[in-house]
Amino acid sequence: MSSNWTAPVLVFVGLFMIGGVVSFLKQGIKIGAAVLGVGAALAITAGVLWW
């Protein structure tokens, strides 16, 4: 486990954003889902690499 809380917070934010992607897709907002998907991938990747 990392000595700070940055990595787990980034992973949590990424997972939260994946929920937003699902919500946007259900509403038919494809551009928003794509933007959130990229942001979620970046947040999860940063959290894993920081770990």
C-alpha positions as CSV (number, residue, x, y, z in Angstrom):
1,M,0.0,0.0,0.0
2,S,1.2,3.5,-0.8
3,S,2.2,5.8,2.0
4,N,-0.2,8.5,0.9
5,W,-3.9,8.6,-0.1
6,T,-3.4,9.9,-3.7
7,A,-3.3,6.6,-5.5
8,P,-6.5,5.1,-3.9
9,V,-8.3,8.4,-4.4
10,L,-7.4,8.5,-8.1
11,V,-8.6,4.9,-8.5
12,F,-11.9,5.8,-6.7
13,V,-12.4,8.9,-8.9
14,G,-11.8,6.7,-12.0
15,L,-14.4,4.2,-10.9
16,F,-16.8,7.0,-10.1
17,M,-16.3,8.3,-13.6
18,I,-17.0,4.9,-15.1
19,G,-20.4,5.1,-13.4
20,G,-20.9,8.5,-15.2
21,V,-20.0,6.8,-18.5
22,V,-22.8,4.3,-17.9
23,S,-25.2,7.0,-17.0
24,F,-24.4,9.1,-20.0
25,L,-24.7,6.2,-22.3
26,K,-28.2,5.4,-20.9
27,Q,-29.2,9.0,-21.6
28,G,-27.8,8.9,-25.1
29,I,-25.0,11.5,-24.5
30,K,-22.2,9.8,-26.4
31,I,-19.8,12.7,-26.5
32,G,-20.0,13.1,-22.7
33,A,-19.5,9.4,-22.2
34,A,-16.4,9.4,-24.5
35,V,-14.9,12.4,-22.5
36,L,-15.6,10.7,-19.2
37,G,-14.2,7.4,-20.5
38,V,-10.9,9.0,-21.4
39,G,-10.8,10.8,-18.0
40,A,-11.6,7.6,-16.1
41,A,-8.9,5.7,-18.0
42,L,-6.4,8.5,-17.2
43,A,-7.4,8.6,-13.5
44,I,-7.2,4.8,-13.0
45,T,-3.9,4.6,-14.9
46,A,-2.4,7.4,-12.8
47,G,-3.6,5.7,-9.6
48,V,-2.1,2.4,-10.5
49,L,1.2,3.8,-11.6
50,W,1.4,6.0,-8.4
51,W,0.8,2.9,-6.2
